[in-house]
Amino acid sequence: MNENFMKERPVFQLILSMSLPMVLSMLVNSLYNIVDSFFVAQISEEAMTALSLVYPVQNFINAVGIGFGVGINAVIAFHLGAGEEAKANKAAAQGLLLAVIHSVVITVGSIAIMPAFLRMFTSSETVIALGVRYSVIAFAFTICIILGVTFEKIFQAVGSMKVTMISLMCGCITNIILDPVLIFGLGPFPEMGIEGAALATGIGQTLTLAIYLAIYFIRPIRVRIRKKYLKPNREMILKLYSIGIPATLNLALPSVLISALNAILAAYSEVYILVLGIYYKLQTFLYLPANGIIQGMRPLIGFNYGAGEQKRVKQIFNIVLCMSGIIMILGTVICLLIPGRLMSLFTQTPETIRVGETALRIISAGFLVSAVSVTSSGALEGLGKGTPSLIISLCRYIIVIIPAAFLLSKLWGPVGIWNAFWIGEAVTAVIAYIVYRKAVQMNPRGKG
């Protein structure tokens, strides 16, 4: 395989070859999220509410794994583009070691806080008990989640997108199959209820990691993880965290947003909390495929940036922006045409479906413009410019939407909160365009 293919092949063809495997795996992952929630909803509406309340902490765990993995990915791709393979190896080895440390700390912390965390949003002892039972098992697999994501980003950094597609799809399909088996006790398996959903997820994530490890040892890739590279290097660690911390915060911010919106919605009814939770399950079908394109873009834009190919960097950004926009348009059309059918996947309560229909139609108004901020943030991470990327995400998830949701809820109740979504996306799109242009123009190949 030509090691410089990322800067030599035609840009559009290259983006498709790197992105399509990830889009496919993200679509399967989206299906898993929908199926997982569908089966949990069959247990009871309280179980679905518990899953919605646990979601922010789950999202935070994923954010730490993926965010730091983005840092590893960007540093490896940059050094490979610059022809510095020893430094790329060092980034992979030290990144993996730090990921292990992160996972141990997060496992202990997340399990410990769950009872108190759940009580912040509900007084229902049934919902709290279900949430704790689910989270204890799900969070026990944190090390498998974080190490799996770390290997995913290492493989992506060298352009091995098919490996990540196969690994993710195998894990997701296993999860989908095991959900009804373990939740309802099919065949020789005992009925485990919500604990079965958590165990199915954990087994799927463990299988994904096992496949990465098997492929790495059977078919070595360009980046080598060796004992001699594990010795901590201050410069390398700082470089990994300078991109990884902002990327982690980017991904963790939705957890803050969801928790804040849950607190506002709790003043009205738990129905609105449930609707918000269902929306975030449904929107994965939209944003995960877009994220698949972004994942394909990151190593490309980082490699070409490291190689000084500024024209290709610009081409990559523009093409990915258009591809993301097409996905967002499709999502908008679906939410406008069949919002009731989407909601009925998770609840049969007429009031919940009615509230959900209104929410989906209003929120979908912001999908298209969100492509600007999603693409800009992902491109900046690939360029190693973590701070400008974080600025965009802060505007998207905290600075604009939370105050807007609070103020509009005072005027229009829960409907005001749904309107805060598209207002936040529109304002952030403008900010994202300005931040991206300024970051690239001020420092075309320096540190971000």
C-alpha positions as CSV (number, residue, x, y, z in Angstrom):
1,M,0.0,0.0,0.0
2,N,1.3,3.5,-0.9
3,E,2.0,5.2,2.4
4,N,1.5,8.7,0.8
5,F,-1.9,7.9,-0.7
6,M,-3.6,10.5,1.5
7,K,-1.9,13.3,-0.3
8,E,-1.7,11.8,-3.8
9,R,-5.1,10.3,-4.7
10,P,-8.0,12.6,-6.0
11,V,-9.6,14.3,-3.0
12,F,-13.3,13.4,-3.6
13,Q,-12.4,9.7,-4.3
14,L,-10.2,9.7,-1.2
15,I,-12.9,11.1,1.1
16,L,-15.4,8.5,-0.2
17,S,-13.0,5.6,0.4
18,M,-12.2,6.9,3.9
19,S,-15.7,8.0,4.9
20,L,-18.1,5.4,3.5
21,P,-16.8,2.5,5.7
22,M,-17.3,4.7,8.7
23,V,-20.7,6.0,7.5
24,L,-21.8,2.4,7.2
25,S,-20.5,1.4,10.6
26,M,-22.1,4.5,12.1
27,L,-25.5,3.7,10.5
28,V,-25.3,0.2,12.1
29,N,-24.3,1.9,15.4
30,S,-27.4,4.2,15.0
31,L,-29.5,1.1,14.4
32,Y,-28.1,-0.4,17.6
33,N,-29.0,2.7,19.6
34,I,-32.6,2.6,18.2
35,V,-33.0,-1.2,18.7
36,D,-31.5,-1.1,22.2
37,S,-33.9,1.7,23.3
38,F,-36.8,-0.1,21.5
39,F,-36.3,-3.2,23.6
40,V,-35.8,-1.3,26.9
41,A,-39.0,0.6,26.1
42,Q,-40.8,-2.8,26.1
43,I,-39.8,-3.3,29.7
44,S,-41.7,-0.2,30.9
45,E,-41.8,3.6,30.3
46,E,-39.9,3.9,33.7
47,A,-37.1,1.9,32.2
48,M,-36.9,4.1,29.2
49,T,-36.9,7.2,31.4
50,A,-34.1,5.6,33.5
51,L,-32.1,5.1,30.3
52,S,-32.6,8.7,29.3
53,L,-31.3,9.9,32.7
54,V,-28.2,7.6,32.6
55,Y,-27.4,8.7,29.0
56,P,-25.5,11.9,29.9
57,V,-23.0,9.9,32.0
58,Q,-22.7,7.3,29.3
59,N,-22.1,10.1,26.8
60,F,-19.4,11.5,29.1
61,I,-17.6,8.1,29.2
62,N,-17.7,7.9,25.4
63,A,-16.6,11.5,25.2
64,V,-13.4,10.8,27.2
65,G,-12.6,7.8,25.1
66,I,-13.4,9.4,21.7
67,G,-12.0,12.8,22.6
68,F,-8.6,11.6,23.7
69,G,-8.7,9.2,20.8
70,V,-9.1,12.2,18.4
71,G,-6.0,13.7,20.0
72,I,-4.1,10.4,19.3
73,N,-5.5,10.3,15.8
74,A,-4.5,13.9,15.0
75,V,-1.0,13.6,16.4
76,I,-0.3,10.3,14.6
77,A,-1.6,11.6,11.2
78,F,0.3,14.8,11.5
79,H,3.7,13.1,12.2
80,L,3.0,10.5,9.5
81,G,2.4,13.3,7.0
82,A,5.6,15.0,8.1
83,G,7.5,11.7,7.7
84,E,8.2,11.3,11.5
85,E,7.3,7.7,12.1
86,A,9.1,7.4,15.5
87,K,7.0,10.2,16.9
88,A,3.8,8.7,15.4
89,N,4.7,5.4,17.2
90,K,5.4,7.3,20.5
91,A,2.0,9.0,20.2
92,A,0.2,5.7,19.8
93,A,2.0,4.0,22.7
94,Q,1.7,6.8,25.2
95,G,-1.8,7.5,24.1
96,L,-2.8,3.9,24.8
97,L,-1.1,4.0,28.3
98,L,-3.0,7.1,29.2
99,A,-6.3,5.7,28.0
100,V,-5.9,2.8,30.4
101,I,-5.4,5.2,33.3
102,H,-8.4,7.2,32.2
103,S,-10.7,4.2,32.1
104,V,-9.8,3.0,35.6
105,V,-10.5,6.4,37.1
106,I,-13.8,6.8,35.2
107,T,-15.1,3.3,36.0
108,V,-14.8,3.9,39.8
109,G,-16.1,7.5,39.6
110,S,-19.1,6.9,37.3
111,I,-20.5,4.0,39.3
112,A,-20.0,5.9,42.6
113,I,-22.0,9.0,41.6
114,M,-25.0,7.4,39.9
115,P,-27.5,7.2,42.8
116,A,-26.9,10.9,43.7
117,F,-26.9,11.9,40.0
118,L,-30.3,10.2,39.3
119,R,-31.9,11.8,42.4
120,M,-31.1,15.2,40.9
121,F,-33.7,14.7,38.1
122,T,-36.4,12.3,39.5
123,S,-38.0,11.4,42.8
124,S,-39.2,8.1,41.5
125,E,-37.5,5.3,43.4
126,T,-38.4,2.9,40.6
127,V,-36.6,5.0,38.0
128,I,-33.6,5.5,40.3
129,A,-33.4,1.7,41.0
130,L,-33.6,0.9,37.3
131,G,-31.0,3.5,36.4
132,V,-28.5,2.2,39.1
133,R,-29.0,-1.5,38.0
134,Y,-28.3,-0.6,34.4
135,S,-25.3,1.7,35.0
136,V,-23.4,-0.6,37.3
137,I,-23.2,-3.3,34.6
138,A,-22.8,-0.9,31.7
139,F,-20.0,1.2,33.4
140,A,-18.1,-2.0,34.4
141,F,-17.1,-2.3,30.7
142,T,-15.6,1.2,30.6
143,I,-12.0,-0.1,30.0
144,C,-13.3,-2.0,26.9
145,I,-15.1,1.0,25.6
146,I,-12.1,3.4,25.9
147,L,-9.4,1.0,24.7
148,G,-11.7,0.0,21.8
149,V,-12.0,3.7,20.8
150,T,-8.3,4.2,21.2
151,F,-7.5,1.4,18.7
152,E,-10.2,2.7,16.4
153,K,-8.5,6.1,16.2
154,I,-5.0,4.5,15.7
155,F,-6.3,2.4,12.8
156,Q,-8.1,5.4,11.3
157,A,-4.9,7.5,11.5
158,V,-3.1,5.1,9.1
159,G,-6.2,4.9,6.8
160,S,-7.4,1.5,7.8
161,M,-11.1,2.5,7.8
162,K,-12.3,-1.0,6.7
163,V,-10.9,-2.5,9.9
164,T,-12.7,-0.1,12.1
165,M,-15.9,-0.7,10.0
166,I,-15.7,-4.4,10.5
167,S,-14.9,-4.2,14.2
168,L,-17.7,-1.7,15.0
169,M,-20.3,-3.5,12.9
170,C,-19.5,-6.9,14.6
171,G,-19.8,-5.3,18.0
172,C,-23.1,-3.6,17.1
173,I,-24.7,-6.6,15.5
174,T,-23.8,-8.8,18.5
175,N,-25.4,-6.2,20.7
176,I,-28.6,-6.1,18.6
177,I,-28.8,-9.9,18.7
178,L,-28.2,-10.2,22.4
179,D,-30.6,-7.4,23.5
180,P,-33.9,-9.4,23.3
181,V,-32.1,-12.6,24.3
182,L,-30.8,-11.2,27.6
183,I,-33.6,-8.7,28.3
184,F,-36.5,-11.2,27.9
185,G,-34.6,-14.5,28.6
186,L,-35.0,-16.2,25.2
187,G,-33.9,-19.9,24.9
188,P,-31.6,-21.1,27.7
189,F,-30.8,-17.5,28.9
190,P,-32.5,-16.1,32.1
191,E,-34.7,-13.0,31.9
192,M,-32.4,-10.1,33.0
193,G,-34.5,-7.1,32.2
194,I,-32.6,-3.8,32.1
195,E,-29.5,-5.5,33.3
196,G,-29.6,-7.6,30.2
197,A,-29.6,-4.5,28.0
198,A,-26.4,-3.3,29.8
199,L,-24.7,-6.7,29.5
200,A,-25.5,-6.9,25.8
201,T,-23.9,-3.5,25.2
202,G,-20.8,-4.5,27.2
203,I,-20.4,-7.8,25.4
204,G,-20.6,-6.0,22.0
205,Q,-18.0,-3.4,23.0
206,T,-15.7,-6.2,24.3
207,L,-15.9,-8.0,21.0
208,T,-15.0,-4.8,19.1
209,L,-11.9,-4.4,21.2
210,A,-11.0,-8.1,20.7
211,I,-11.2,-7.8,16.9
212,Y,-8.9,-4.7,16.9
213,L,-6.3,-6.6,19.0
214,A,-6.5,-9.7,16.8
215,I,-6.0,-7.7,13.6
216,Y,-3.2,-5.6,15.1
217,F,-1.2,-8.7,16.0
218,I,-2.0,-10.7,12.8
219,R,-1.5,-7.8,10.3
220,P,0.8,-5.1,11.8
221,I,0.0,-1.6,10.6
222,R,2.3,1.3,9.9
223,V,2.2,2.6,13.5
224,R,3.9,0.2,16.0
225,I,3.1,0.1,19.7
226,R,6.3,-0.9,21.4
227,K,7.6,-1.0,25.0
228,K,10.4,1.5,24.2
229,Y,7.9,4.1,23.3
230,L,5.9,3.9,26.6
231,K,8.4,6.0,28.6
232,P,6.5,9.2,29.3
233,N,7.6,12.2,27.2
234,R,6.4,15.6,28.4
235,E,6.2,17.2,25.0
236,M,4.2,14.3,23.5
237,I,1.8,14.1,26.5
238,L,1.2,17.8,26.3
239,K,0.5,17.5,22.6
240,L,-1.9,14.7,23.0
241,Y,-3.8,16.5,25.8
242,S,-3.8,19.9,23.9
243,I,-6.0,18.2,21.3
244,G,-7.6,15.5,23.4
245,I,-8.9,17.7,26.2
246,P,-10.8,20.1,23.9
247,A,-12.1,17.2,21.8
248,T,-13.3,15.4,25.0
249,L,-15.0,18.6,26.2
250,N,-16.6,18.9,22.7
251,L,-18.1,15.5,23.1
252,A,-18.9,15.8,26.8
253,L,-20.8,19.1,26.4
254,P,-24.0,17.4,25.1
255,S,-24.1,15.6,28.5
256,V,-24.1,19.0,30.2
257,L,-26.7,20.3,27.8
258,I,-29.0,17.3,28.3
259,S,-28.7,17.5,32.1
260,A,-29.5,21.2,32.0
261,L,-32.5,20.7,29.7
262,N,-33.7,17.8,31.9
263,A,-33.6,20.1,34.9
264,I,-35.7,22.8,33.1
265,L,-38.1,20.2,31.7
266,A,-38.6,18.5,35.1
267,A,-40.6,21.6,36.2
268,Y,-43.3,20.6,33.7
269,S,-43.5,16.8,33.4
270,E,-41.4,13.7,33.1
271,V,-43.1,13.2,29.7
272,Y,-40.9,16.0,28.3
273,I,-37.7,14.4,29.8
274,L,-38.7,11.2,28.1
275,V,-39.3,13.0,24.8
276,L,-35.9,14.6,25.0
277,G,-34.3,11.2,25.7
278,I,-36.1,9.7,22.7
279,Y,-35.0,12.6,20.5
280,Y,-31.3,12.1,21.4
281,K,-31.7,8.4,20.5
282,L,-33.3,9.3,17.1
283,Q,-30.8,12.0,16.2
284,T,-28.0,9.5,16.4
285,F,-29.3,8.2,13.1
286,L,-28.6,11.6,11.7
287,Y,-25.4,12.7,13.4
288,L,-23.6,9.4,13.6
289,P,-23.4,9.0,9.8
290,A,-22.3,12.7,9.6
291,N,-19.7,11.8,12.2
292,G,-18.6,8.9,10.0
293,I,-17.7,11.4,7.3
294,I,-15.9,13.6,9.9
295,Q,-13.9,10.5,11.1
296,G,-12.9,9.9,7.5
297,M,-11.9,13.5,7.1
298,R,-9.7,13.9,10.2
299,P,-6.7,11.7,9.2
300,L,-6.9,13.1,5.7
301,I,-6.9,16.7,6.7
302,G,-4.3,16.1,9.4
303,F,-1.9,14.2,7.0
304,N,-2.2,16.9,4.3
305,Y,-1.8,19.6,6.9
306,G,1.4,18.0,8.1
307,A,2.6,17.6,4.5
308,G,1.9,21.3,3.8
309,E,-0.8,20.6,1.2
310,Q,-3.0,23.6,1.9
311,K,-5.0,23.5,-1.3
312,R,-6.0,19.9,-0.5
313,V,-6.9,20.8,3.1
314,K,-9.4,23.4,1.7
315,Q,-10.9,21.0,-0.8
316,I,-11.3,18.3,1.8
317,F,-13.2,20.7,4.1
318,N,-15.6,22.0,1.4
319,I,-16.5,18.5,0.1
320,V,-17.1,17.2,3.6
321,L,-19.3,20.2,4.4
322,C,-21.5,19.4,1.4
323,M,-21.7,15.7,2.3
324,S,-22.8,16.6,5.8
325,G,-25.4,19.0,4.5
326,I,-27.0,16.4,2.4
327,I,-27.4,14.1,5.4
328,M,-28.9,16.9,7.4
329,I,-31.4,17.6,4.7
330,L,-32.6,14.0,4.6
331,G,-33.0,14.1,8.4
332,T,-35.1,17.2,8.2
333,V,-37.4,15.7,5.6
334,I,-37.9,12.5,7.6
335,C,-38.7,14.4,10.9
336,L,-41.2,16.7,9.2
337,L,-43.0,13.8,7.4
338,I,-43.2,11.0,9.9
339,P,-42.5,12.3,13.5
340,G,-45.3,10.3,15.0
341,R,-44.0,7.0,13.6
342,L,-40.6,7.8,14.9
343,M,-41.9,8.5,18.4
344,S,-44.1,5.4,18.4
345,L,-40.9,3.2,18.2
346,F,-40.4,4.0,21.9
347,T,-43.8,4.7,23.4
348,Q,-47.4,4.0,22.7
349,T,-48.7,6.7,25.0
350,P,-50.7,9.2,22.9
351,E,-49.7,12.3,24.9
352,T,-46.0,11.4,24.7
353,I,-46.3,10.9,20.9
354,R,-48.1,14.2,20.5
355,V,-45.5,16.1,22.5
356,G,-42.7,14.3,20.5
357,E,-44.2,15.1,17.1
358,T,-44.1,18.8,18.0
359,A,-40.6,18.6,19.3
360,L,-39.2,16.8,16.3
361,R,-40.8,19.2,13.8
362,I,-39.4,22.3,15.6
363,I,-35.9,20.9,16.4
364,S,-35.4,19.7,12.8
365,A,-35.4,23.3,11.6
366,G,-31.8,23.5,12.8
367,F,-30.4,20.3,11.2
368,L,-29.1,21.8,8.0
369,V,-27.2,24.8,9.5
370,S,-25.6,22.5,12.1
371,A,-23.5,21.0,9.3
372,V,-21.3,24.1,9.4
373,S,-20.4,23.8,13.0
374,V,-20.1,20.0,13.0
375,T,-17.7,20.1,10.0
376,S,-15.7,23.1,11.2
377,S,-15.2,21.6,14.7
378,G,-14.1,18.2,13.2
379,A,-11.8,19.8,10.7
380,L,-10.1,21.9,13.4
381,E,-9.6,18.8,15.5
382,G,-7.9,17.1,12.5
383,L,-5.7,20.1,12.1
384,G,-4.6,19.9,15.7
385,K,-6.4,23.1,16.6
386,G,-8.3,21.9,19.7
387,T,-9.1,25.3,21.3
388,P,-10.9,26.9,18.3
389,S,-12.9,23.6,18.0
390,L,-13.8,23.8,21.6
391,I,-15.1,27.4,21.2
392,I,-17.5,26.2,18.5
393,S,-18.8,23.4,20.7
394,L,-19.2,25.7,23.8
395,C,-21.4,28.0,21.7
396,R,-23.4,25.1,20.3
397,Y,-24.0,23.3,23.6
398,I,-23.7,25.8,26.4
399,I,-23.3,29.5,25.7
400,V,-26.2,29.9,23.2
401,I,-28.7,27.1,23.7
402,I,-29.0,26.8,27.5
403,P,-29.8,30.5,28.1
404,A,-32.1,30.5,25.1
405,A,-33.9,27.4,26.4
406,F,-34.3,28.9,29.9
407,L,-35.6,32.3,28.6
408,L,-37.9,30.8,26.0
409,S,-39.4,28.3,28.5
410,K,-40.5,31.2,30.5
411,L,-42.4,32.6,27.5
412,W,-43.7,29.5,25.8
413,G,-43.2,26.6,28.2
414,P,-41.6,23.3,26.9
415,V,-42.2,24.4,23.3
416,G,-39.8,27.3,23.9
417,I,-37.1,24.7,24.7
418,W,-37.6,23.0,21.4
419,N,-37.2,26.3,19.6
420,A,-33.9,26.9,21.4
421,F,-32.4,24.1,19.4
422,W,-32.7,25.7,16.0
423,I,-31.8,29.1,17.3
424,G,-28.7,27.7,18.9
425,E,-27.6,26.0,15.7
426,A,-28.2,29.1,13.5
427,V,-26.1,31.3,15.8
428,T,-23.4,28.8,16.2
429,A,-23.1,28.2,12.4
430,V,-22.2,31.9,12.0
431,I,-19.7,31.7,14.8
432,A,-18.2,28.4,13.5
433,Y,-17.6,29.9,10.1
434,I,-15.8,32.9,11.5
435,V,-13.7,30.8,14.0
436,Y,-12.6,28.3,11.4
437,R,-11.6,30.9,8.8
438,K,-9.7,32.9,11.5
439,A,-7.9,29.8,12.9
440,V,-6.7,28.6,9.5
441,Q,-5.7,32.1,8.2
442,M,-3.8,33.1,11.3
443,N,-1.7,30.0,11.5
444,P,-1.8,28.0,8.3
445,R,0.5,25.3,9.5
446,G,1.4,26.1,13.1
447,K,0.1,24.8,16.4
448,G,-3.6,25.4,17.2
